[in-house]
Amino acid sequence: MAKGIFRAIAAIIVAGTVSMASAAPQPPQVQNHALAGLLLEGAALGAKADALAPGDIPAATALIQELKTLGAQLFAIEDVSPADRAAVDGYLADIARQIIATATGANPAPRAEPQTPYGMSEAQARATLDGFRRTYMGNGLMALPDPNHVLRDGVLTEDEAIALIGDREETELSLAADLPIMERLAPHFRSDNTLYAAMRGGMIRDYNERVRSMARRLEGVVQRGVDETARRAALDPLRHEDRIRGGAAQGFEKDAQTLKMLNAAATLEVAFDLGPRFSSLRDGFVENAARYEALVARVGPAAAPTLPDDIGDGALTTVANTVLARPQYGIGPIRRLVVNAPVRPGERTDVRVFDGKLEVVERRWEAFQVTTVEDVAGVPTLHFNTIAQFSKGDATTPIGQWILHKRLVGRAIPEGAF
């Protein structure tokens, strides 16, 4: 955030004094091209400050508005070292002091009494108000954004939480510089009461309430993650060993995401008077996450899957290769195939209602088991296949030919294990 420049402007306006002469400050040396361009623009504003007439507050105000824009641009430039950013921020702050020092010099030249009660011409006042509207209303540079946009994907990061605080801080510092001018103009321009109310605190109050509303939504999101972790932490390692082991990777990933959101949300508690709701949730969550991690360590990793033994039936191996190669099944390259169970007979009788009548369907078949190794997303994975030949069935059942009857996808198998 462009803190240095806005603090300098606010301090000058509030104190009513300037602590340096109006001589132009010297720009720092930087390597970044974007920063160098920004320094040139700052130097141009410094040159304009030199040309200011003592007491020309409206002109100084216009220059300050331009300087604020540069200050915001400074912190939007990426890949800049903290030292260079701080040096340019300080340079812009010095220019702010220079502008106001020039306009309010220690020994200002005598000037005529102001034409109006608010110290500037009506045209200058209206231009100043128009500048305030562009700055604080709508999509203005210092208008506060809708905080709910950070939850569009259901996640709040710590950087986003810090940005929510920083956005308000920048606007508050900018308002500290502009509000004294607005208070001088407001009694004489009643049509700008909405702008005046916003600058006096309405926009900050509204922003605070919107952040609190967003925090209530966020609390529901993180509560679900906290509750899920508590349920996993309460699993019985004797009854749910496979569940604990199988869900560990996904569970750890979810817990890491939940903790990040809790840390981000806790960052907002003091700044927006939320109370300890998120830090309290975090305390209980951390305990349950540690308990779940201990459960996973207790059950240990699962044994690596192995390929079953091949029964060595060449005829069935040929049948299996022929069936699984049919395009209708959409099976990709098979890296290894074994027939792991011989042909066995089977039969079943089904009773169903068809066209309002009771229908009995008898099925009779013989089938054998085949295990294959096929790549899934580049990882060798076991597949369990039942190849069957029906001798009896309903009208839709292929009779007298070997078909792929059932197929299940198993676990990944290490290279070299097949």
C-alpha positions in Angstrom: 0.0 0.0 0.0 1.1 3.6 -0.6 1.4 4.4 3.0 4.3 6.9 3.1 2.8 9.4 0.7 -0.7 9.4 2.2 0.6 9.7 5.8 2.7 12.6 4.7 -0.3 14.4 3.2 -2.5 13.6 6.2 0.2 14.8 8.7 0.6 18.1 6.8 -3.1 18.8 6.6 -3.8 17.9 10.3 -0.8 19.7 11.7 -1.1 22.7 9.4 2.7 23.0 9.1 5.4 21.7 6.8 8.8 20.6 8.2 11.0 21.2 5.1 11.8 23.9 2.6 10.2 23.9 -0.8 13.3 22.8 -2.7 12.7 19.9 -5.0 13.7 16.5 -3.5 16.2 14.4 -5.3 14.9 11.2 -6.9 16.4 7.8 -5.8 18.3 5.5 -8.2 16.2 2.5 -9.2 16.7 -0.3 -11.8 13.0 -1.1 -12.5 11.9 0.7 -15.7 8.3 1.1 -14.5 9.6 2.8 -11.3 11.9 5.0 -13.3 8.9 6.2 -15.3 7.0 6.9 -12.1 9.9 8.9 -10.8 9.8 11.1 -14.0 6.1 11.7 -13.4 6.8 12.6 -9.8 9.6 15.0 -10.8 7.2 16.7 -13.2 4.8 17.3 -10.4 7.6 18.7 -8.3 8.4 21.1 -11.1 4.7 22.2 -11.1 5.0 22.7 -7.4 7.9 25.1 -7.9 5.6 27.2 -10.1 2.8 27.4 -7.5 2.0 30.8 -6.2 2.0 31.1 -2.4 -1.4 30.6 -1.0 -2.7 28.8 -4.1 -4.3 26.0 -2.2 -6.7 24.8 -5.0 -3.8 24.3 -7.4 -1.9 22.5 -4.6 -4.9 20.3 -4.0 -5.1 19.3 -7.7 -1.4 18.4 -7.6 -1.9 16.3 -4.5 -4.7 14.4 -6.2 -2.3 13.6 -9.1 0.3 12.5 -6.5 -2.1 10.2 -4.9 -2.7 8.5 -8.2 1.1 7.9 -8.5 1.2 6.6 -5.0 -1.5 4.0 -5.8 0.3 3.1 -9.1 3.6 2.5 -7.2 2.1 -0.4 -5.2 0.5 -2.0 -8.3 3.9 -2.5 -10.0 5.1 -6.1 -9.6 8.6 -7.5 -9.2 10.0 -4.5 -7.3 12.3 -4.9 -4.3 11.0 -3.6 -1.0 14.0 -1.2 -0.8 13.2 0.4 -4.2 9.5 0.6 -3.4 10.2 2.3 -0.1 12.6 4.7 -1.7 10.1 5.8 -4.3 7.4 6.0 -1.7 9.5 8.3 0.4 10.4 10.4 -2.7 6.7 10.9 -3.4 6.0 11.8 0.2 8.8 14.4 -0.1 7.1 15.9 -3.2 3.8 16.1 -1.2 5.6 18.1 1.4 7.2 20.2 -1.3 3.8 21.0 -2.9 2.2 22.1 0.3 5.3 23.9 1.5 5.4 25.9 -1.7 1.7 26.7 -1.5 1.8 27.6 2.2 5.4 29.0 2.3 6.8 30.2 5.7 6.7 33.7 4.5 3.9 33.8 2.0 3.5 36.9 -0.2 0.6 39.2 0.7 -2.5 38.2 -1.1 -6.0 39.5 -1.5 -8.7 38.4 0.8 -10.5 35.3 -0.5 -13.3 35.9 -2.9 -15.6 33.5 -1.0 -16.0 32.3 2.6 -14.4 29.0 1.7 -11.1 30.5 0.4 -11.3 29.8 -3.3 -13.4 30.8 -6.3 -16.6 29.0 -6.9 -15.2 27.4 -10.1 -12.2 26.1 -8.1 -14.5 24.8 -5.4 -16.7 22.9 -7.9 -13.6 21.5 -9.6 -12.3 20.3 -6.2 -15.7 18.7 -5.3 -15.7 17.0 -8.7 -12.2 15.6 -8.0 -13.4 14.3 -4.6 -16.4 12.6 -6.3 -14.1 10.9 -8.9 -11.7 9.9 -6.0 -14.2 8.5 -3.5 -17.4 7.6 -5.3 -18.2 4.8 -7.8 -15.0 3.2 -9.0 -12.8 6.0 -7.9 -9.2 5.5 -6.9 -10.0 5.6 -3.1 -13.5 4.1 -3.3 -13.6 1.0 -1.2 -14.2 -2.3 -3.1 -16.9 -4.9 -2.3 -15.2 -7.2 0.2 -17.4 -10.1 -0.9 -15.5 -10.5 -4.1 -12.7 -12.4 -2.2 -15.2 -15.2 -1.4 -16.3 -15.9 -4.9 -14.3 -19.1 -5.0 -15.2 -19.9 -1.4 -11.6 -19.3 -0.2 -9.9 -16.4 1.7 -6.1 -16.1 1.6 -4.0 -14.2 4.0 -2.9 -11.8 1.3 -6.6 -11.0 0.6 -7.2 -10.4 4.3 -4.3 -8.0 4.5 -5.5 -6.2 1.3 -9.0 -5.7 3.0 -7.3 -3.9 5.9 -4.9 -2.1 3.6 -7.7 -0.8 1.3 -9.4 0.8 4.3 -6.1 2.2 5.7 -5.3 3.9 2.4 -8.7 5.5 2.1 -8.6 6.7 5.8 -5.2 8.3 5.2 -6.4 9.9 2.0 -9.6 11.2 3.8 -7.5 12.7 6.5 -5.9 14.9 3.8 -9.1 15.8 2.0 -11.8 16.0 4.7 -10.6 19.4 6.1 -11.1 20.9 2.6 -14.5 19.1 2.2 -15.6 20.4 5.6 -14.8 24.0 4.5 -16.8 23.6 1.3 -19.8 21.5 2.5 -21.8 24.3 4.2 -21.8 26.2 0.9 -22.6 23.3 -1.5 -25.6 21.5 -0.1 -26.0 19.4 -3.2 -22.9 17.5 -2.3 -24.2 16.3 1.1 -24.1 12.7 0.0 -20.4 13.0 -0.8 -19.8 14.8 2.5 -21.5 12.1 4.5 -19.5 9.4 2.8 -16.2 11.2 3.4 -17.1 12.0 7.0 -17.3 8.3 7.8 -20.2 6.8 5.9 -18.1 5.0 3.4 -15.8 3.6 6.1 -18.8 2.4 8.3 -20.4 0.8 5.2 -17.2 -1.0 4.3 -16.7 -2.2 7.9 -20.2 -3.7 7.9 -19.7 -5.3 4.5 -16.5 -7.0 5.8 -18.4 -8.2 8.9 -21.1 -9.6 6.7 -18.5 -11.3 4.6 -16.9 -12.7 7.8 -20.2 -14.3 8.8 -20.4 -16.1 5.4 -16.7 -17.1 5.8 -17.5 -18.5 9.3 -19.9 -20.9 7.8 -17.3 -22.1 5.2 -14.6 -22.7 7.7 -17.0 -24.2 10.3 -17.7 -27.0 7.8 -13.9 -27.7 7.4 -13.5 -27.6 11.2 -16.4 -30.0 11.7 -15.1 -32.4 9.1 -11.6 -32.5 10.8 -13.3 -33.2 14.1 -15.2 -36.2 12.6 -12.0 -37.6 11.1 -10.1 -37.2 14.4 -12.8 -39.2 16.2 -12.5 -42.3 13.9 -11.8 -45.6 15.6 -8.5 -46.9 14.2 -9.5 -50.5 14.7 -12.9 -50.2 12.9 -11.9 -47.6 10.3 -8.3 -48.5 9.5 -8.9 -48.5 5.7 -10.9 -45.3 5.8 -8.2 -43.5 7.7 -5.5 -44.7 5.5 -7.3 -44.2 2.2 -8.4 -40.7 3.1 -5.2 -39.4 4.5 -3.8 -37.5 1.5 -7.1 -35.7 0.9 -7.7 -35.1 4.6 -4.3 -33.5 5.0 -4.9 -31.3 1.9 -8.3 -30.2 3.3 -6.8 -29.5 6.7 -4.1 -27.3 5.2 -6.7 -25.3 3.3 -8.9 -24.9 6.4 -5.9 -23.7 8.5 -4.9 -21.1 5.9 -8.5 -19.7 5.9 -8.6 -19.6 9.7 -5.3 -17.8 9.8 -6.5 -15.3 7.1 -9.8 -14.7 8.9 -8.1 -14.3 12.3 -6.1 -11.4 10.7 -9.4 -9.5 10.3 -10.6 -9.9 13.9 -9.0 -6.8 15.5 -9.2 -4.6 12.5 -12.9 -5.1 12.0 -14.0 -5.8 15.6 -15.1 -9.4 14.9 -14.2 -10.8 18.3 -12.2 -14.0 18.7 -14.5 -16.2 16.7 -11.9 -17.4 14.2 -9.0 -17.6 16.6 -11.2 -19.7 18.9 -12.2 -22.0 16.1 -8.5 -22.3 15.1 -7.5 -23.5 18.6 -9.9 -26.4 18.5 -9.2 -27.1 14.9 -5.4 -27.4 15.5 -6.0 -29.9 18.3 -8.2 -32.1 16.1 -5.9 -31.9 13.1 -3.0 -33.1 15.3 -5.2 -35.9 16.6 -6.1 -37.0 13.0 -2.4 -36.8 12.0 -1.6 -39.1 14.9 -4.3 -41.6 13.8 -2.9 -41.7 10.3 0.6 -42.4 11.7 -0.8 -45.1 13.9 -2.5 -47.1 11.1 0.6 -46.7 8.9 0.8 -46.9 5.1 -1.1 -49.5 3.2 0.9 -52.4 1.7 1.6 -51.9 -2.0 -0.8 -53.8 -4.2 0.6 -56.8 -6.2 -0.5 -58.5 -9.4 -2.3 -61.8 -8.7 -0.7 -65.1 -9.9 -1.4 -66.1 -13.5 -3.0 -69.6 -13.7 -1.2 -70.2 -17.0 -4.2 -70.9 -19.3 -3.0 -69.9 -22.7 -6.5 -70.4 -24.3 -8.2 -68.1 -21.8 -5.4 -65.5 -22.2 -6.1 -65.4 -25.9 -9.9 -65.0 -25.3 -9.2 -62.2 -22.8 -6.9 -60.3 -25.2 -9.5 -60.6 -28.0 -12.4 -59.4 -25.9 -10.7 -56.5 -24.2 -9.4 -55.3 -27.6 -12.9 -54.7 -28.9 -13.4 -50.9 -29.7 -16.8 -50.9 -28.0 -15.2 -51.2 -24.6 -12.8 -48.3 -25.1 -9.9 -49.9 -23.3 -6.5 -48.4 -23.9 -3.1 -50.1 -24.1 -2.8 -53.0 -21.6 0.7 -53.2 -20.1 0.2 -56.6 -18.5 -2.7 -59.2 -18.4 -3.0 -62.3 -16.3 -5.8 -64.8 -16.0 -6.1 -65.2 -12.3 -9.2 -67.5 -12.0 -10.4 -70.4 -14.1 -13.8 -70.7 -15.8 -16.7 -71.2 -13.3 -20.4 -71.6 -14.0 -23.1 -69.4 -12.7 -26.8 -68.9 -12.9 -29.5 -66.5 -11.6 -33.3 -66.2 -11.8 -34.8 -62.7 -11.9 -38.5 -61.9 -11.4 -39.7 -58.6 -12.8 -42.8 -56.7 -13.9 -42.9 -56.0 -17.7 -45.9 -54.4 -19.4 -48.1 -55.1 -16.4 -47.2 -58.8 -16.4 -44.9 -60.8 -14.1 -41.9 -62.0 -16.1 -39.3 -64.6 -15.0 -35.8 -64.3 -16.6 -33.3 -67.1 -16.2 -29.7 -66.5 -16.8 -26.9 -69.1 -17.1 -23.3 -68.4 -17.9 -19.7 -69.4 -17.4 -17.0 -66.8 -16.5 -13.4 -66.3 -15.6 -11.4 -63.5 -14.0 -8.7 -61.4 -15.6 -6.5 -58.7 -14.0 -4.8 -56.1 -16.2 -2.4 -53.2 -15.6 -3.3 -50.1 -17.5 -2.2 -46.5 -17.2 -4.5 -44.0 -15.6 -3.2 -40.4 -16.0 0.2 -41.9 -16.6 0.1 -44.1 -13.5 0.0 -47.9 -13.8 -3.2 -49.1 -12.2 -4.9 -52.5 -11.6 -8.2 -53.3 -13.4 -10.3 -56.3 -12.5 -12.3 -57.8 -15.4 -15.0 -60.5 -15.5 -15.2 -62.1 -18.9 -18.4 -64.2 -19.4 -20.2 -66.3 -22.0 -24.0 -66.6 -21.6 -26.0 -69.7 -22.6 -29.3 -68.4 -21.4 -30.7 -64.8 -20.8 -33.2 -62.2 -21.8 -33.6 -60.8 -25.3 -30.8 -58.3 -24.8 -28.2 -60.8 -23.6 -25.6 -61.9 -26.2 -25.7 -65.7 -26.3 -22.8 -68.0 -27.1 -20.0 -65.4 -27.2 -17.4 -64.2 -24.7 -18.1 -60.6 -23.5 -16.7 -58.2 -20.9 -19.3 -58.6 -18.2 -17.9 -56.5 -15.3 -14.9 -54.2 -14.8 -13.6 -52.5 -11.7 -10.7 -50.0 -11.4 -8.3 -50.8 -8.5 -5.4 -49.1 -6.9 -2.1 -47.9 -8.5 0.6 -50.5 -8.6 4.3 -49.5 -8.5 6.5 -49.8 -11.5 8.5 -53.1 -11.3 5.7 -54.8 -9.4 4.2 -56.3 -12.5 
